[in-house]
Amino acid sequence: MTYNPELLKPEKRHPEKQKNPDRPAGRKPDWIRVPAPQGKTYAETKEIVRKHKLTTVCEEAGCPNVGECWQQKHATFMIMGEVCTRACAFCNVATGKPDELDKLEPLRVGVAVMQMGLKHVVITSVDRDDLKDGGADHFAKTIQAIRMKAPETTIEILPGDFRGNMQDIDHVIDARPDVFNHNLETVPRLYPTVRPGARYFRSLRLLERVKERDPHQFTKSGLMVGLGETKEEVGQVMDDMRAAGIDFITIGQYLQPTPKHAPVEKFWTPEEFEELAKMAKRKGFLMASCTPLTRSSHHAGSDFEKLKAAREEQLAKLAAE
């Protein structure tokens, strides 16, 4: 991948959104303000990422937690380039025609994980609808490269939906990541405007398939709130997730990347996020992370340890009954 400064320009990153009227986000509440990225370890992490010519969703999606995570040497690698074939209304990743796959990228990711000494790594990607397999084999090879270079590192993946192709999905499941994460992102009613390239039940089916094929893999999914959904709709999505056997739910506040993106309809309060977390626990999730700044890969390493402990506790209770 070659770094392209042109993609820093909004009109280059999101040409399909330039016809949208400007919808200023307004002032953010105090509870979602974060300090600017800084510190020696942050700089070291950035240098390793640059050295291996890797892309991180931390930067591409404008994650508010990049300073905290990179200071702790946590990074979410985004494979298969920096240009997505879809145009979700909420996403800050560039949209357009991607470059050809870099066949050496899986190995570079493996080496970077080894050099950073990561205990847990998250691998996500752009959507690659231009590829016959949606990038499934590239995902599998990246998992294999990490296993080879950093065998003690646990692996969490956050892929797209592979257009619902079960053969491709099975190929990635069979590479045996420790956590298979795929975000539903929003409630079904909002898919046509917020996530037009995806299908709600196709994403649910993907996560259900993971449990069918390998019940030992943890499954995880996330939602954004603030796009106009109701609490009742979020509750229904939780029920759908549990019916699909999903172990871990994350819910965070949607933040508008540019005035051309979908507007923030509401800033949910910390108290409302606490209510969502309690609701999720009542519905039977092993874990629920629900805060304004929660993102899919935020605290992923420590959350994985908690997830394992929660499963062990659940199994112990079942054995005692």
ABEGO torsion letter per residue (X at the ends): XBBBAAAABAAAABAAAAABBBBBAEBBBAAABBBBBBEAAAAAAAAAAAAAGBBBAAAAAGBAAAAAAAAAGBBBBBBGEABBABBBAABABBBEBBBBBBAAAAAAAAAAAAAAGBABBBBBBBBBAABAAGGAAAAAAAAAAAAAABAABBBBBBBBAGGGBAAAAAAAAAAGBABBBBBAGBBAAAAAAABAABBAAAAAAAAAAAAAABAABBBBBBBBBGAGBBAAAAAAAAAAAAAAGBABBBBBBBBBABAABBBBABBBBAAAAAAAAAAAAAAGBABBBBBAABBAABGAAAAAAAAAAAAAAAAAAAAAX
